[in-house]
Amino acid sequence: MSRALQIERKIFERSQTTRNNYSDEGHLPAGTQIVAEVKRDVMGCLYLASYARYELLIATSCLVVPEEGDRIRATVDQKKLYVTDILVRKHAKPLQICCRDQELQIQAKSMSLHADENFSLNAESISLQARLSRWVSQRMNQITRHWFTQADDIYREVKYSEEVKAKNIRHNAGESLTLKGNLTSVIGTSVVKVDGSQIHMG
């Protein structure tokens, strides 16, 4: 037997012994990659099948939250397993992107979001800053308790009809106020008052 072959066998025997030692101690070497299925115990905690002794954590780069039944890839770090990838999701639960306690910022030259059915935004506060904002919709419903709009100029065009219902309506114009229509009607059930230094009728 050649010396090179003897050295190779010794290296193999040493590595095999090392693996056996880790198996006896119940620990895998740091950096070991594991592919397994996510399970849930009676307390509701997630763990990996055949690796229940390891604490299961989610790597910072893995934004999708794992669910029970997912087949994932994880990396060993001491007595912890960090989920790095979700390989297969068999059930119909939606994918949930979660940064936990971290903020998420996306920077790109251009970005588009497309949803075939529904798109919703839920937040305590929403801020939009843009040089040009364009909203196109077949139907738009806005419900709010307070609405404040400030602009230099506003132009609004309504093709058919516009109806405003309010308990009180007040228009204050610093210079001029014009009401014009082919048929103009001012109706007051109790009082109609027209006051001015000059009043022109007709």
HUNORWO-V523126 format. One record per residue. RES is the residue in one letter. SS is DSSP state (alpha for helix, beta for strand, coil for the rest). OMEGA is omega as a letter, one per 30 degrees, with the letter a starting at -180 (NA if undefined). D_LAST is the distance of its C-alpha to the last C-alpha in Angstrom with 1 decimal. Layout:
# HUNORWO-V523126
res->RES ss->SS omega->OMEGA d_last->D_LAST
res->RES ss->SS omega->OMEGA d_last->D_LAST
This chain:
# HUNORWO-V523126
res->M ss->coil omega->a d_last->121.9
res->S ss->coil omega->a d_last->120.3
res->R ss->alpha omega->l d_last->119.1
res->A ss->alpha omega->l d_last->115.5
res->L ss->alpha omega->l d_last->115.5
res->Q ss->alpha omega->l d_last->116.9
res->I ss->alpha omega->a d_last->114.1
res->E ss->alpha omega->l d_last->111.5
res->R ss->alpha omega->l d_last->113.0
res->K ss->alpha omega->l d_last->113.1
res->I ss->alpha omega->l d_last->109.4
res->F ss->alpha omega->a d_last->108.6
res->E ss->alpha omega->l d_last->110.8
res->R ss->alpha omega->l d_last->109.1
res->S ss->alpha omega->l d_last->105.6
res->Q ss->alpha omega->l d_last->106.6
res->T ss->alpha omega->l d_last->108.1
res->T ss->alpha omega->l d_last->104.9
res->R ss->alpha omega->l d_last->102.9
res->N ss->alpha omega->l d_last->105.3
res->N ss->alpha omega->l d_last->105.0
res->Y ss->alpha omega->l d_last->101.2
res->S ss->alpha omega->l d_last->101.6
res->D ss->alpha omega->a d_last->104.0
res->E ss->alpha omega->a d_last->101.8
res->G ss->coil omega->a d_last->98.7
res->H ss->coil omega->l d_last->96.8
res->L ss->coil omega->l d_last->95.8
res->P ss->coil omega->l d_last->95.7
res->A ss->coil omega->a d_last->92.5
res->G ss->coil omega->l d_last->90.3
res->T ss->coil omega->l d_last->91.6
res->Q ss->beta omega->a d_last->89.0
res->I ss->beta omega->l d_last->88.8
res->V ss->beta omega->a d_last->87.0
res->A ss->beta omega->a d_last->86.8
res->E ss->beta omega->a d_last->84.6
res->V ss->beta omega->l d_last->82.5
res->K ss->beta omega->l d_last->83.7
res->R ss->beta omega->a d_last->82.5
res->D ss->coil omega->a d_last->85.0
res->V ss->coil omega->l d_last->84.9
res->M ss->coil omega->l d_last->83.1
res->G ss->coil omega->a d_last->80.3
res->C ss->coil omega->l d_last->81.3
res->L ss->beta omega->l d_last->81.4
res->Y ss->beta omega->l d_last->84.7
res->L ss->beta omega->l d_last->86.3
res->A ss->coil omega->a d_last->88.8
res->S ss->coil omega->l d_last->92.4
res->Y ss->coil omega->a d_last->91.1
res->A ss->coil omega->a d_last->90.3
res->R ss->coil omega->a d_last->92.2
res->Y ss->coil omega->l d_last->89.6
res->E ss->beta omega->a d_last->86.4
res->L ss->beta omega->l d_last->83.5
res->L ss->beta omega->a d_last->80.8
res->I ss->beta omega->l d_last->78.0
res->A ss->coil omega->a d_last->78.1
res->T ss->coil omega->a d_last->75.1
res->S ss->coil omega->l d_last->74.5
res->C ss->coil omega->a d_last->74.5
res->L ss->coil omega->a d_last->70.8
res->V ss->beta omega->a d_last->71.1
res->V ss->coil omega->l d_last->72.4
res->P ss->coil omega->l d_last->75.5
res->E ss->coil omega->l d_last->75.8
res->E ss->coil omega->a d_last->78.7
res->G ss->coil omega->l d_last->80.2
res->D ss->coil omega->l d_last->79.1
res->R ss->beta omega->a d_last->81.8
res->I ss->beta omega->l d_last->81.5
res->R ss->beta omega->a d_last->83.4
res->A ss->beta omega->l d_last->84.4
res->T ss->beta omega->a d_last->86.3
res->V ss->beta omega->l d_last->89.0
res->D ss->beta omega->a d_last->88.9
res->Q ss->coil omega->a d_last->91.7
res->K ss->coil omega->a d_last->91.2
res->K ss->beta omega->l d_last->87.6
res->L ss->beta omega->a d_last->86.0
res->Y ss->beta omega->l d_last->82.7
res->V ss->beta omega->a d_last->80.6
res->T ss->beta omega->a d_last->79.6
res->D ss->beta omega->l d_last->78.5
res->I ss->beta omega->a d_last->77.4
res->L ss->beta omega->a d_last->79.2
res->V ss->beta omega->l d_last->78.4
res->R ss->coil omega->a d_last->76.1
res->K ss->coil omega->a d_last->77.1
res->H ss->coil omega->a d_last->74.7
res->A ss->coil omega->l d_last->71.0
res->K ss->coil omega->a d_last->69.8
res->P ss->coil omega->l d_last->67.2
res->L ss->coil omega->a d_last->68.2
res->Q ss->coil omega->l d_last->67.1
res->I ss->beta omega->a d_last->66.9
res->C ss->coil omega->l d_last->67.8
res->C ss->coil omega->a d_last->68.5
res->R ss->coil omega->a d_last->69.7
res->D ss->coil omega->a d_last->69.1
res->Q ss->coil omega->l d_last->68.3
res->E ss->coil omega->l d_last->65.0
res->L ss->coil omega->l d_last->64.3
res->Q ss->coil omega->l d_last->62.7
res->I ss->coil omega->l d_last->62.2
res->Q ss->coil omega->a d_last->61.8
res->A ss->coil omega->l d_last->61.3
res->K ss->coil omega->l d_last->59.7
res->S ss->coil omega->a d_last->57.7
res->M ss->coil omega->l d_last->57.7
res->S ss->coil omega->l d_last->56.3
res->L ss->coil omega->a d_last->56.5
res->H ss->coil omega->l d_last->56.4
res->A ss->coil omega->a d_last->56.7
res->D ss->coil omega->a d_last->56.9
res->E ss->coil omega->a d_last->55.7
res->N ss->coil omega->l d_last->54.6
res->F ss->coil omega->a d_last->53.9
res->S ss->coil omega->l d_last->53.4
res->L ss->coil omega->l d_last->53.4
res->N ss->coil omega->a d_last->54.5
res->A ss->coil omega->l d_last->54.7
res->E ss->coil omega->l d_last->54.2
res->S ss->coil omega->l d_last->52.1
res->I ss->coil omega->a d_last->50.7
res->S ss->coil omega->l d_last->49.7
res->L ss->coil omega->l d_last->48.4
res->Q ss->coil omega->a d_last->48.2
res->A ss->coil omega->l d_last->47.3
res->R ss->coil omega->l d_last->45.7
res->L ss->coil omega->l d_last->44.1
res->S ss->coil omega->a d_last->43.6
res->R ss->coil omega->l d_last->42.7
res->W ss->coil omega->l d_last->42.4
res->V ss->coil omega->a d_last->42.3
res->S ss->coil omega->l d_last->42.5
res->Q ss->coil omega->a d_last->41.9
res->R ss->coil omega->a d_last->40.9
res->M ss->coil omega->l d_last->40.7
res->N ss->coil omega->l d_last->40.9
res->Q ss->coil omega->a d_last->40.6
res->I ss->coil omega->a d_last->41.6
res->T ss->coil omega->l d_last->41.9
res->R ss->coil omega->l d_last->41.7
res->H ss->coil omega->a d_last->40.1
res->W ss->coil omega->a d_last->38.1
res->F ss->coil omega->l d_last->37.3
res->T ss->coil omega->l d_last->35.9
res->Q ss->coil omega->a d_last->35.7
res->A ss->coil omega->l d_last->34.7
res->D ss->coil omega->l d_last->33.4
res->D ss->coil omega->l d_last->31.0
res->I ss->coil omega->l d_last->30.1
res->Y ss->coil omega->a d_last->28.7
res->R ss->coil omega->a d_last->28.6
res->E ss->coil omega->l d_last->28.1
res->V ss->coil omega->a d_last->28.2
res->K ss->coil omega->a d_last->28.9
res->Y ss->coil omega->a d_last->28.0
res->S ss->coil omega->l d_last->26.7
res->E ss->coil omega->a d_last->26.8
res->E ss->coil omega->l d_last->27.2
res->V ss->coil omega->l d_last->27.8
res->K ss->coil omega->a d_last->29.5
res->A ss->coil omega->l d_last->30.2
res->K ss->coil omega->l d_last->30.8
res->N ss->coil omega->l d_last->28.6
res->I ss->coil omega->a d_last->26.2
res->R ss->coil omega->l d_last->25.1
res->H ss->coil omega->l d_last->23.3
res->N ss->coil omega->l d_last->23.9
res->A ss->coil omega->a d_last->22.6
res->G ss->coil omega->a d_last->24.2
res->E ss->coil omega->a d_last->21.6
res->S ss->coil omega->l d_last->18.4
res->L ss->coil omega->a d_last->17.2
res->T ss->coil omega->l d_last->15.0
res->L ss->coil omega->a d_last->14.2
res->K ss->coil omega->l d_last->13.4
res->G ss->coil omega->l d_last->14.3
res->N ss->coil omega->l d_last->14.1
res->L ss->coil omega->a d_last->14.1
res->T ss->coil omega->a d_last->13.0
res->S ss->coil omega->l d_last->14.4
res->V ss->coil omega->a d_last->15.2
res->I ss->coil omega->l d_last->18.1
res->G ss->coil omega->a d_last->20.3
res->T ss->coil omega->l d_last->23.4
res->S ss->coil omega->a d_last->24.1
res->V ss->coil omega->l d_last->21.5
res->V ss->coil omega->a d_last->17.9
res->K ss->coil omega->l d_last->17.4
res->V ss->coil omega->a d_last->14.6
res->D ss->coil omega->l d_last->16.3
res->G ss->coil omega->l d_last->15.8
res->S ss->coil omega->l d_last->16.7
res->Q ss->coil omega->l d_last->13.1
res->I ss->coil omega->l d_last->10.0
res->H ss->coil omega->l d_last->6.6
res->M ss->coil omega->l d_last->3.8
res->G ss->coil omega->NA d_last->0.0
